């Protein structure tokens, strides 16, 4: 009887030890899966966050290999960046007229500082750049585009990058000296390339309370991330 009890106790102890060992192994496997689950969830969250911060980052991936991250970091702002024309902006190509919304407003009509405020908004899904100043022909006047303003700030050789939803500004300064002046309510605008050549011209109609404008001399400012004459 005593031997039987000892053997029973020994078997019970061994059985309990085996059960604990199996339970521990099962717990280790469960912990590994949980850790893997947390890792996978963290990866998914990281991808989601990076896509959220780089809105349009997926589209930008199509446009550039090693430059995707740089493009993504600036897309979140939806703003405008300046880089030297000799360099390249990550994932960006020159803007085309069909992906820009071009608008103009007549400001300070008939006063000192009379000008047309030109706004170019990137309505595409990828960043693009403009450079120099737009080529502008006022009204139905034939001939060469307006000259660049001699009073403009330097920096027209830079690429001004518009993120999706970003804007760039220019201005057409109007000078009316009271004789042989012209009058119009629209003008034609073309984007200039880095080589100085003009692209196709697009018609731009003036918005605002006084769309009609007059001039006998005029010139144009470079594209800028800030509104000119914003006072």
Protein Blocks (a to p, Z undefined) as FASTA:
>chain_A
ZZmmmmmmmmmmmmmmmmmmmmmmmmmmmmmmmmmmmmmmmmmmmmmmmmmmmgoklmmm
mmocklmmmmmmmmmnopacdddfkbccehiacddfklcccddddehehiahiacddddd
dfbfbdcddehjddddehjbgcjdddddfkbcehilpccdddehiacddddddddehiap
acdfbdcdddddfkopacdddddddedjblbccdfbdcdddddfbdehiZZ
